[in-house]
């Protein structure tokens, strides 16, 4: 990764943050909780993939139509996030594979 890639990545992240800050306050709160959850759960392509910007797109559309954020995602933010990443490899999956297990089989005999 060269210096230009780093600079471009920072520009894109700043533009993303500006979009989040332009959302209504309730959307911002929920977005930040989703982001925190997703960083903890660890989809492998979270930083480079389209997930976070897709959430902002979805939230911008919801706000523009006058809907509350919980009307869009429901009351359980974690469940909504889990549904978004259900078919996405996570760092936990990669770890399971690295130690010889298969993802999703921990504790099964």
N, C-alpha and C positions, 0 to 999 in steps of 0.2 A: 504494500500500500504506500503510494507516494504522497508527498505533501499536498499535491492538488486534490487527491482523493479525500484527504483529511479535511481540507478547507471546504470542499464541496459538501461533504457529509455534515459539517457544522452549519453550513448555510441552509441545508435541507432541514436539519433539526430545528434551527431557529424559526424557519418558516412554519414548521409543524407546531411549535410551541405558540407562535402568534395566532394560529388558527384556533388552538385550544382556548387561548385567552379571550378570543372573540366570541366564544360560546356563552350562553346565559349561565349565571352562577351555579344553578343546580346541575347543569350538564358538566361544567368544569369539575365539580366535586366528584361526580360519578366517574368521569373520565380518569381523574387522578387515582381513584380507588381501583378502577379496572387496570390502569397502568401498573400500579403497585403490585396487584395480584399477579398480573401476567409476568412481570419481572421476577417475581418469587417462584412461580410455577415453571417458567423458563422454556417457552417454545424456542427451539434452536434458531429459527430465522426471525425472531422478534425484531431485532435491531435493523435488519436489512429487508425484511419482508413488508408486505402491504397491510398487515393487520392493524397497526395503530392508526395509520392514515385512513384506512377503511372505516374504523370506528368513528373518526372525526367526520368523515363524509356522511356517515349514517346519522350522526348527531346534528350536523348542520342541516340536513334535510328535515329531521324531526323538529328542530327548533324553528325552521322556516315555516313549517306547517302548523306551528302553534301547539305542538304536543309537549307534554311534560316528559322528562327523561325516563321516568319509571313506567310511563305508558309504552315506551319503546322496548325497554329491556325487562320489565317486571321488577319484583321486589328483591330478588336474589341475584346480586351482582356476580358473585362467584359462579353460580350455576350458568348464568349467561356467558361468562368468560369460558367456562369449561366447554360449553356447547360450541363456542367459536373455534376452539383449538382441539376438538375431539379427534380429528384425523391428522394432527400436526405432531411431528416428533418433538419431544421435550428433552431437556438435559437429563432428567430422571431416566428416560428411555435409553439415552446414549450410555449412561452409567450402568444400567442393567445389562446392556449388551456387552460393555467392556469387561464386566465381571463374569460373563458367561451365561447370564440369564436372558430370558426373553422378556421384552417389555410387557407389562400387564400380567405377568405370571407369578409375581412375588407371593410367597405364602401358599401357593397351590401345589397339590401333590397328585 
